[in-house]
Amino acid sequence: MSNCNKCKHYYVTWDKIAPHGCRAYGFKSKAMPNFVVKQNSGEECLSFKDKTNEKKKE
């Protein structure tokens, strides 16, 4: 399972009701986005991009 904290699309919102956001899928939620994607599609997140690899390339 992908870890949203390590994904470049993940962000923390200011919304107390939906503090987790995903730029790739364009939503905010109370749960981590990878759980929401799995629950709704039945598949693992296909948009995961490791942000640690992005920093190493620069």
N, CA, C and O atoms as a Tripos MOL2 file, in Angstrom:
@<TRIPOS>MOLECULE
protein
  232   231    58     0     0
PROTEIN
NO_CHARGES

@<TRIPOS>ATOM
      1 N           0.8460   -1.1870    0.0000 N.3       1 MET1
      2 CA          0.0000    0.0000    0.0000 C.3       1 MET1
      3 C           0.8840    1.2410    0.0000 C.2       1 MET1
      4 O           1.8870    1.2990    0.7120 O.2       1 MET1
      5 N           0.5110    2.2180   -0.7930 N.am      2 SER2
      6 CA          1.2750    3.4560   -0.8520 C.3       2 SER2
      7 C           1.1020    4.2660    0.4350 C.2       2 SER2
      8 O           0.0790    4.1620    1.1120 O.2       2 SER2
      9 N           2.0940    5.0550    0.7550 N.am      3 ASN3
     10 CA          2.0690    5.8910    1.9430 C.3       3 ASN3
     11 C           1.9090    7.3420    1.4860 C.2       3 ASN3
     12 O           2.8230    7.9080    0.8870 O.2       3 ASN3
     13 N           0.7740    7.9320    1.7610 N.am      4 CYS4
     14 CA          0.4860    9.2950    1.3000 C.3       4 CYS4
     15 C           1.5120   10.3120    1.7840 C.2       4 CYS4
     16 O           1.8120   11.2750    1.0770 O.2       4 CYS4
     17 N           2.0450   10.1110    2.9680 N.am      5 ASN5
     18 CA          3.0280   11.0610    3.4990 C.3       5 ASN5
     19 C           4.2790   11.1470    2.6350 C.2       5 ASN5
     20 O           4.9990   12.1440    2.6840 O.2       5 ASN5
     21 N           4.5400   10.1180    1.8530 N.am      6 LYS6
     22 CA          5.7110   10.0960    0.9810 C.3       6 LYS6
     23 C           5.3760   10.4410   -0.4680 C.2       6 LYS6
     24 O           6.2460   10.3910   -1.3370 O.2       6 LYS6
     25 N           4.1310   10.7880   -0.7250 N.am      7 CYS7
     26 CA          3.6750   11.0770   -2.0910 C.3       7 CYS7
     27 C           3.7040   12.5750   -2.3710 C.2       7 CYS7
     28 O           3.3340   13.3800   -1.5160 O.2       7 CYS7
     29 N           4.1460   12.9450   -3.5690 N.am      8 LYS8
     30 CA          4.2260   14.3640   -3.9130 C.3       8 LYS8
     31 C           2.8460   14.9910   -4.1200 C.2       8 LYS8
     32 O           2.7340   16.2170   -4.1140 O.2       8 LYS8
     33 N           1.7970   14.1910   -4.3010 N.am      9 HIS9
     34 CA          0.4420   14.7080   -4.5070 C.3       9 HIS9
     35 C          -0.2970   14.9700   -3.1890 C.2       9 HIS9
     36 O          -1.3270   15.6440   -3.1790 O.2       9 HIS9
     37 N           0.2210   14.4450   -2.0930 N.am     10 TYR10
     38 CA         -0.4360   14.5920   -0.7860 C.3      10 TYR10
     39 C          -0.1760   15.9710   -0.1980 C.2      10 TYR10
     40 O           0.9190   16.5180   -0.3300 O.2      10 TYR10
     41 N          -1.1980   16.5290    0.4540 N.am     11 TYR11
     42 CA         -1.0210   17.7830    1.1790 C.3      11 TYR11
     43 C          -1.9550   17.8270    2.3840 C.2      11 TYR11
     44 O          -2.9800   17.1450    2.4160 O.2      11 TYR11
     45 N          -1.5890   18.6330    3.3650 N.am     12 VAL12
     46 CA         -2.4050   18.8280    4.5570 C.3      12 VAL12
     47 C          -3.2200   20.0900    4.3440 C.2      12 VAL12
     48 O          -2.6790   21.1300    3.9670 O.2      12 VAL12
     49 N          -4.5220   19.9990    4.5870 N.am     13 THR13
     50 CA         -5.4080   21.1450    4.3870 C.3      13 THR13
     51 C          -5.6250   21.8750    5.7110 C.2      13 THR13
     52 O          -5.2240   21.3930    6.7700 O.2      13 THR13
     53 N          -6.2580   23.0300    5.6380 N.am     14 TRP14
     54 CA         -6.6380   23.7810    6.8370 C.3      14 TRP14
     55 C          -8.0430   23.4010    7.2930 C.2      14 TRP14
     56 O          -8.5160   23.9010    8.3140 O.2      14 TRP14
     57 N          -8.6950   22.5510    6.5720 N.am     15 ASP15
     58 CA        -10.0600   22.1320    6.8500 C.3      15 ASP15
     59 C         -10.0620   21.0960    7.9830 C.2      15 ASP15
     60 O          -9.4970   20.0130    7.8320 O.2      15 ASP15
     61 N         -10.6890   21.4240    9.1030 N.am     16 LYS16
     62 CA        -10.7160   20.4980   10.2450 C.3      16 LYS16
     63 C         -11.5260   19.2420    9.9460 C.2      16 LYS16
     64 O         -11.2500   18.1790   10.5020 O.2      16 LYS16
     65 N         -12.5160   19.3560    9.0800 N.am     17 ILE17
     66 CA        -13.3580   18.2120    8.7300 C.3      17 ILE17
     67 C         -12.6470   17.2860    7.7460 C.2      17 ILE17
     68 O         -12.8150   16.0680    7.8060 O.2      17 ILE17
     69 N         -11.8580   17.8580    6.8470 N.am     18 ALA18
     70 CA        -11.1450   17.0680    5.8330 C.3      18 ALA18
     71 C          -9.6880   17.5280    5.7710 C.2      18 ALA18
     72 O          -9.3210   18.2950    4.8810 O.2      18 ALA18
     73 N          -8.8490   17.0670    6.7140 N.am     19 PRO19
     74 CA         -7.4710   17.5630    6.8080 C.3      19 PRO19
     75 C          -6.4670   16.9750    5.8140 C.2      19 PRO19
     76 O          -5.3320   17.4450    5.7430 O.2      19 PRO19
     77 N          -6.8630   15.9600    5.0500 N.am     20 HIS20
     78 CA         -5.9400   15.3090    4.1210 C.3      20 HIS20
     79 C          -6.3920   15.5530    2.6870 C.2      20 HIS20
     80 O          -7.5700   15.3960    2.3680 O.2      20 HIS20
     81 N          -5.4600   15.9340    1.8280 N.am     21 GLY21
     82 CA         -5.8110   16.1960    0.4450 C.3      21 GLY21
     83 C          -4.9310   15.4570   -0.5410 C.2      21 GLY21
     84 O          -3.7940   15.0970   -0.2350 O.2      21 GLY21
     85 N          -5.4750   15.2350   -1.7310 N.am     22 CYS22
     86 CA         -4.7370   14.5920   -2.8130 C.3      22 CYS22
     87 C          -4.8910   15.4460   -4.0670 C.2      22 CYS22
     88 O          -5.9970   15.6080   -4.5840 O.2      22 CYS22
     89 N          -3.7790   15.9900   -4.5510 N.am     23 ARG23
     90 CA         -3.8200   16.8200   -5.7560 C.3      23 ARG23
     91 C          -4.0540   15.9840   -7.0110 C.2      23 ARG23
     92 O          -4.6640   16.4660   -7.9650 O.2      23 ARG23
     93 N          -3.5850   14.7540   -7.0250 N.am     24 ALA24
     94 CA         -3.7400   13.8860   -8.1970 C.3      24 ALA24
     95 C          -5.2110   13.5690   -8.4620 C.2      24 ALA24
     96 O          -5.6570   13.6070   -9.6090 O.2      24 ALA24
     97 N          -5.9550   13.2620   -7.4230 N.am     25 TYR25
     98 CA         -7.3700   12.9210   -7.5750 C.3      25 TYR25
     99 C          -8.2910   14.1120   -7.3140 C.2      25 TYR25
    100 O          -9.4800   14.0600   -7.6290 O.2      25 TYR25
    101 N          -7.7460   15.1760   -6.7440 N.am     26 GLY26
    102 CA         -8.5240   16.3980   -6.5450 C.3      26 GLY26
    103 C          -9.5800   16.3180   -5.4590 C.2      26 GLY26
    104 O         -10.7070   16.7730   -5.6600 O.2      26 GLY26
    105 N          -9.2370   15.7470   -4.3100 N.am     27 PHE27
    106 CA        -10.2000   15.7110   -3.2140 C.3      27 PHE27
    107 C          -9.5250   15.9000   -1.8710 C.2      27 PHE27
    108 O          -8.3110   15.7510   -1.7360 O.2      27 PHE27
    109 N         -10.3500   16.2360   -0.8710 N.am     28 LYS28
    110 CA         -9.9380   16.3210    0.5280 C.3      28 LYS28
    111 C         -10.7890   15.3160    1.2900 C.2      28 LYS28
    112 O         -11.9220   15.0280    0.9040 O.2      28 LYS28
    113 N         -10.2290   14.7820    2.3850 N.am     29 SER29
    114 CA        -10.9920   13.8030    3.1560 C.3      29 SER29
    115 C         -10.5420   13.7640    4.6060 C.2      29 SER29
    116 O          -9.4950   14.2980    4.9700 O.2      29 SER29
    117 N         -11.3610   13.1170    5.4200 N.am     30 LYS30
    118 CA        -11.0210   12.9190    6.8240 C.3      30 LYS30
    119 C          -9.9560   11.8320    6.9620 C.2      30 LYS30
    120 O          -9.0840   11.9170    7.8270 O.2      30 LYS30
    121 N         -10.0320   10.8110    6.1060 N.am     31 ALA31
    122 CA         -9.0700    9.6990    6.1150 C.3      31 ALA31
    123 C          -7.9340    9.9920    5.1450 C.2      31 ALA31
    124 O          -8.0310   10.8890    4.3080 O.2      31 ALA31
    125 N          -6.8710    9.2330    5.2680 N.am     32 MET32
    126 CA         -5.7660    9.3700    4.3190 C.3      32 MET32
    127 C          -6.2730    9.0250    2.9210 C.2      32 MET32
    128 O          -7.0540    8.0870    2.7630 O.2      32 MET32
    129 N          -5.8390    9.7700    1.9070 N.am     33 PRO33
    130 CA         -6.3390    9.5460    0.5500 C.3      33 PRO33
    131 C          -6.1580    8.1220    0.0310 C.2      33 PRO33
    132 O          -7.0170    7.6350   -0.7040 O.2      33 PRO33
    133 N          -5.0750    7.4440    0.3860 N.am     34 ASN34
    134 CA         -4.8970    6.0770   -0.1210 C.3      34 ASN34
    135 C          -5.9940    5.1410    0.3810 C.2      34 ASN34
    136 O          -6.3720    4.2120   -0.3330 O.2      34 ASN34
    137 N          -6.5120    5.3600    1.5860 N.am     35 PHE35
    138 CA         -7.6100    4.5510    2.0910 C.3      35 PHE35
    139 C          -8.9070    4.8650    1.3560 C.2      35 PHE35
    140 O          -9.6970    3.9640    1.0770 O.2      35 PHE35
    141 N          -9.1300    6.1340    1.0410 N.am     36 VAL36
    142 CA        -10.3370    6.5450    0.3180 C.3      36 VAL36
    143 C         -10.3350    5.9620   -1.0920 C.2      36 VAL36
    144 O         -11.3610    5.4720   -1.5640 O.2      36 VAL36
    145 N          -9.1900    6.0130   -1.7620 N.am     37 VAL37
    146 CA         -9.0740    5.4550   -3.1130 C.3      37 VAL37
    147 C          -9.3310    3.9510   -3.0800 C.2      37 VAL37
    148 O         -10.0810    3.4350   -3.9090 O.2      37 VAL37
    149 N          -8.7210    3.2490   -2.1370 N.am     38 LYS38
    150 CA         -8.8970    1.7990   -2.0110 C.3      38 LYS38
    151 C         -10.3530    1.4510   -1.7310 C.2      38 LYS38
    152 O         -10.8860    0.4980   -2.2990 O.2      38 LYS38
    153 N         -10.9920    2.2170   -0.8610 N.am     39 GLN39
    154 CA        -12.3800    1.9550   -0.4840 C.3      39 GLN39
    155 C         -13.3260    2.1710   -1.6650 C.2      39 GLN39
    156 O         -14.2660    1.4000   -1.8540 O.2      39 GLN39
    157 N         -13.0830    3.2070   -2.4530 N.am     40 ASN40
    158 CA        -13.9960    3.5380   -3.5520 C.3      40 ASN40
    159 C         -13.7320    2.7730   -4.8410 C.2      40 ASN40
    160 O         -14.6670    2.4640   -5.5790 O.2      40 ASN40
    161 N         -12.4830    2.4680   -5.1170 N.am     41 SER41
    162 CA        -12.1720    1.8040   -6.3860 C.3      41 SER41
    163 C         -11.8610    0.3150   -6.2170 C.2      41 SER41
    164 O         -11.9660   -0.4580   -7.1690 O.2      41 SER41
    165 N         -11.4820   -0.0760   -5.0150 N.am     42 GLY42
    166 CA        -11.0860   -1.4510   -4.7850 C.3      42 GLY42
    167 C          -9.6470   -1.7310   -5.1890 C.2      42 GLY42
    168 O          -9.1740   -2.8610   -5.0630 O.2      42 GLY42
    169 N          -8.9470   -0.7080   -5.6770 N.am     43 GLU43
    170 CA         -7.5610   -0.8560   -6.1130 C.3      43 GLU43
    171 C          -6.6540    0.0860   -5.3320 C.2      43 GLU43
    172 O          -7.1050    1.0680   -4.7420 O.2      43 GLU43
    173 N          -5.3710   -0.2370   -5.3450 N.am     44 GLU44
    174 CA         -4.3790    0.6420   -4.7250 C.3      44 GLU44
    175 C          -4.2950    1.9410   -5.5280 C.2      44 GLU44
    176 O          -4.6940    1.9820   -6.6920 O.2      44 GLU44
    177 N          -3.7870    2.9770   -4.9180 N.am     45 CYS45
    178 CA         -3.6150    4.2570   -5.5970 C.3      45 CYS45
    179 C          -2.6410    4.1010   -6.7700 C.2      45 CYS45
    180 O          -1.5270    3.6040   -6.6020 O.2      45 CYS45
    181 N          -3.0710    4.5280   -7.9470 N.am     46 LEU46
    182 CA         -2.2430    4.4220   -9.1410 C.3      46 LEU46
    183 C          -1.4830    5.7090   -9.4410 C.2      46 LEU46
    184 O          -0.6740    5.7550  -10.3680 O.2      46 LEU46
    185 N          -1.7480    6.7630   -8.6500 N.am     47 SER47
    186 CA         -1.1140    8.0560   -8.8850 C.3      47 SER47
    187 C           0.0350    8.3540   -7.9400 C.2      47 SER47
    188 O           0.5560    9.4690   -7.9440 O.2      47 SER47
    189 N           0.4420    7.3900   -7.1320 N.am     48 PHE48
    190 CA          1.5180    7.6100   -6.1670 C.3      48 PHE48
    191 C           2.8220    7.9650   -6.8700 C.2      48 PHE48
    192 O           3.2710    7.2490   -7.7640 O.2      48 PHE48
    193 N           3.4240    9.0790   -6.4570 N.am     49 LYS49
    194 CA          4.7410    9.5110   -6.9420 C.3      49 LYS49
    195 C           5.5980    9.8010   -5.7200 C.2      49 LYS49
    196 O           5.2760   10.6910   -4.9320 O.2      49 LYS49
    197 N           6.6740    9.0660   -5.5590 N.am     50 ASP50
    198 CA          7.5530    9.2000   -4.3980 C.3      50 ASP50
    199 C           8.2540   10.5580   -4.4240 C.2      50 ASP50
    200 O           9.0420   10.8420   -5.3260 O.2      50 ASP50
    201 N           7.9620   11.3920   -3.4270 N.am     51 LYS51
    202 CA          8.5740   12.7260   -3.4030 C.3      51 LYS51
    203 C          10.0360   12.6860   -2.9720 C.2      51 LYS51
    204 O          10.7720   13.6370   -3.2320 O.2      51 LYS51
    205 N          10.4770   11.6100   -2.3210 N.am     52 THR52
    206 CA         11.8880   11.5200   -1.9490 C.3      52 THR52
    207 C          12.7550   11.3210   -3.1810 C.2      52 THR52
    208 O          13.8840   11.8120   -3.2140 O.2      52 THR52
    209 N          12.2660   10.6190   -4.1950 N.am     53 ASN53
    210 CA         13.0020   10.4500   -5.4420 C.3      53 ASN53
    211 C          13.0920   11.7560   -6.2230 C.2      53 ASN53
    212 O          14.0850   12.0010   -6.9090 O.2      53 ASN53
    213 N          12.0680   12.5930   -6.1250 N.am     54 GLU54
    214 CA         12.0550   13.8830   -6.8110 C.3      54 GLU54
    215 C          13.1740   14.7860   -6.2770 C.2      54 GLU54
    216 O          13.8360   15.4770   -7.0510 O.2      54 GLU54
    217 N          13.3800   14.7810   -4.9830 N.am     55 LYS55
    218 CA         14.4010   15.6240   -4.3770 C.3      55 LYS55
    219 C          15.8110   15.1570   -4.7310 C.2      55 LYS55
    220 O          16.7200   15.9760   -4.8710 O.2      55 LYS55
    221 N          15.9960   13.8510   -4.8750 N.am     56 LYS56
    222 CA         17.3200   13.3130   -5.2080 C.3      56 LYS56
    223 C          17.7250   13.6600   -6.6270 C.2      56 LYS56
    224 O          18.9170   13.7960   -6.9050 O.2      56 LYS56
    225 N          16.7550   13.8080   -7.5460 N.am     57 LYS57
    226 CA         17.0440   14.0980   -8.9430 C.3      57 LYS57
    227 C          17.5470   15.5260   -9.1500 C.2      57 LYS57
    228 O          18.2820   15.8060  -10.0970 O.2      57 LYS57
    229 N          17.1400   16.4230   -8.2530 N.am     58 GLU58
    230 CA         17.4930   17.8430   -8.4210 C.3      58 GLU58
    231 C          18.9090   18.1390   -8.0920 C.2      58 GLU58
    232 O          19.3380   19.2880   -8.1890 O.2      58 GLU58
@<TRIPOS>BOND
     1     1     2 1
     2     2     3 1
     3     3     4 2
     4     3     5 am
     5     5     6 1
     6     6     7 1
     7     7     8 2
     8     7     9 am
     9     9    10 1
    10    10    11 1
    11    11    12 2
    12    11    13 am
    13    13    14 1
    14    14    15 1
    15    15    16 2
    16    15    17 am
    17    17    18 1
    18    18    19 1
    19    19    20 2
    20    19    21 am
    21    21    22 1
    22    22    23 1
    23    23    24 2
    24    23    25 am
    25    25    26 1
    26    26    27 1
    27    27    28 2
    28    27    29 am
    29    29    30 1
    30    30    31 1
    31    31    32 2
    32    31    33 am
    33    33    34 1
    34    34    35 1
    35    35    36 2
    36    35    37 am
    37    37    38 1
    38    38    39 1
    39    39    40 2
    40    39    41 am
    41    41    42 1
    42    42    43 1
    43    43    44 2
    44    43    45 am
    45    45    46 1
    46    46    47 1
    47    47    48 2
    48    47    49 am
    49    49    50 1
    50    50    51 1
    51    51    52 2
    52    51    53 am
    53    53    54 1
    54    54    55 1
    55    55    56 2
    56    55    57 am
    57    57    58 1
    58    58    59 1
    59    59    60 2
    60    59    61 am
    61    61    62 1
    62    62    63 1
    63    63    64 2
    64    63    65 am
    65    65    66 1
    66    66    67 1
    67    67    68 2
    68    67    69 am
    69    69    70 1
    70    70    71 1
    71    71    72 2
    72    71    73 am
    73    73    74 1
    74    74    75 1
    75    75    76 2
    76    75    77 am
    77    77    78 1
    78    78    79 1
    79    79    80 2
    80    79    81 am
    81    81    82 1
    82    82    83 1
    83    83    84 2
    84    83    85 am
    85    85    86 1
    86    86    87 1
    87    87    88 2
    88    87    89 am
    89    89    90 1
    90    90    91 1
    91    91    92 2
    92    91    93 am
    93    93    94 1
    94    94    95 1
    95    95    96 2
    96    95    97 am
    97    97    98 1
    98    98    99 1
    99    99   100 2
   100    99   101 am
   101   101   102 1
   102   102   103 1
   103   103   104 2
   104   103   105 am
   105   105   106 1
   106   106   107 1
   107   107   108 2
   108   107   109 am
   109   109   110 1
   110   110   111 1
   111   111   112 2
   112   111   113 am
   113   113   114 1
   114   114   115 1
   115   115   116 2
   116   115   117 am
   117   117   118 1
   118   118   119 1
   119   119   120 2
   120   119   121 am
   121   121   122 1
   122   122   123 1
   123   123   124 2
   124   123   125 am
   125   125   126 1
   126   126   127 1
   127   127   128 2
   128   127   129 am
   129   129   130 1
   130   130   131 1
   131   131   132 2
   132   131   133 am
   133   133   134 1
   134   134   135 1
   135   135   136 2
   136   135   137 am
   137   137   138 1
   138   138   139 1
   139   139   140 2
   140   139   141 am
   141   141   142 1
   142   142   143 1
   143   143   144 2
   144   143   145 am
   145   145   146 1
   146   146   147 1
   147   147   148 2
   148   147   149 am
   149   149   150 1
   150   150   151 1
   151   151   152 2
   152   151   153 am
   153   153   154 1
   154   154   155 1
   155   155   156 2
   156   155   157 am
   157   157   158 1
   158   158   159 1
   159   159   160 2
   160   159   161 am
   161   161   162 1
   162   162   163 1
   163   163   164 2
   164   163   165 am
   165   165   166 1
   166   166   167 1
   167   167   168 2
   168   167   169 am
   169   169   170 1
   170   170   171 1
   171   171   172 2
   172   171   173 am
   173   173   174 1
   174   174   175 1
   175   175   176 2
   176   175   177 am
   177   177   178 1
   178   178   179 1
   179   179   180 2
   180   179   181 am
   181   181   182 1
   182   182   183 1
   183   183   184 2
   184   183   185 am
   185   185   186 1
   186   186   187 1
   187   187   188 2
   188   187   189 am
   189   189   190 1
   190   190   191 1
   191   191   192 2
   192   191   193 am
   193   193   194 1
   194   194   195 1
   195   195   196 2
   196   195   197 am
   197   197   198 1
   198   198   199 1
   199   199   200 2
   200   199   201 am
   201   201   202 1
   202   202   203 1
   203   203   204 2
   204   203   205 am
   205   205   206 1
   206   206   207 1
   207   207   208 2
   208   207   209 am
   209   209   210 1
   210   210   211 1
   211   211   212 2
   212   211   213 am
   213   213   214 1
   214   214   215 1
   215   215   216 2
   216   215   217 am
   217   217   218 1
   218   218   219 1
   219   219   220 2
   220   219   221 am
   221   221   222 1
   222   222   223 1
   223   223   224 2
   224   223   225 am
   225   225   226 1
   226   226   227 1
   227   227   228 2
   228   227   229 am
   229   229   230 1
   230   230   231 1
   231   231   232 2
@<TRIPOS>SUBSTRUCTURE
     1 MET1         2 RESIDUE 1 A MET
     2 SER2         6 RESIDUE 1 A SER
     3 ASN3        10 RESIDUE 1 A ASN
     4 CYS4        14 RESIDUE 1 A CYS
     5 ASN5        18 RESIDUE 1 A ASN
     6 LYS6        22 RESIDUE 1 A LYS
     7 CYS7        26 RESIDUE 1 A CYS
     8 LYS8        30 RESIDUE 1 A LYS
     9 HIS9        34 RESIDUE 1 A HIS
    10 TYR10       38 RESIDUE 1 A TYR
    11 TYR11       42 RESIDUE 1 A TYR
    12 VAL12       46 RESIDUE 1 A VAL
    13 THR13       50 RESIDUE 1 A THR
    14 TRP14       54 RESIDUE 1 A TRP
    15 ASP15       58 RESIDUE 1 A ASP
    16 LYS16       62 RESIDUE 1 A LYS
    17 ILE17       66 RESIDUE 1 A ILE
    18 ALA18       70 RESIDUE 1 A ALA
    19 PRO19       74 RESIDUE 1 A PRO
    20 HIS20       78 RESIDUE 1 A HIS
    21 GLY21       82 RESIDUE 1 A GLY
    22 CYS22       86 RESIDUE 1 A CYS
    23 ARG23       90 RESIDUE 1 A ARG
    24 ALA24       94 RESIDUE 1 A ALA
    25 TYR25       98 RESIDUE 1 A TYR
    26 GLY26      102 RESIDUE 1 A GLY
    27 PHE27      106 RESIDUE 1 A PHE
    28 LYS28      110 RESIDUE 1 A LYS
    29 SER29      114 RESIDUE 1 A SER
    30 LYS30      118 RESIDUE 1 A LYS
    31 ALA31      122 RESIDUE 1 A ALA
    32 MET32      126 RESIDUE 1 A MET
    33 PRO33      130 RESIDUE 1 A PRO
    34 ASN34      134 RESIDUE 1 A ASN
    35 PHE35      138 RESIDUE 1 A PHE
    36 VAL36      142 RESIDUE 1 A VAL
    37 VAL37      146 RESIDUE 1 A VAL
    38 LYS38      150 RESIDUE 1 A LYS
    39 GLN39      154 RESIDUE 1 A GLN
    40 ASN40      158 RESIDUE 1 A ASN
    41 SER41      162 RESIDUE 1 A SER
    42 GLY42      166 RESIDUE 1 A GLY
    43 GLU43      170 RESIDUE 1 A GLU
    44 GLU44      174 RESIDUE 1 A GLU
    45 CYS45      178 RESIDUE 1 A CYS
    46 LEU46      182 RESIDUE 1 A LEU
    47 SER47      186 RESIDUE 1 A SER
    48 PHE48      190 RESIDUE 1 A PHE
    49 LYS49      194 RESIDUE 1 A LYS
    50 ASP50      198 RESIDUE 1 A ASP
    51 LYS51      202 RESIDUE 1 A LYS
    52 THR52      206 RESIDUE 1 A THR
    53 ASN53      210 RESIDUE 1 A ASN
    54 GLU54      214 RESIDUE 1 A GLU
    55 LYS55      218 RESIDUE 1 A LYS
    56 LYS56      222 RESIDUE 1 A LYS
    57 LYS57      226 RESIDUE 1 A LYS
    58 GLU58      230 RESIDUE 1 A GLU
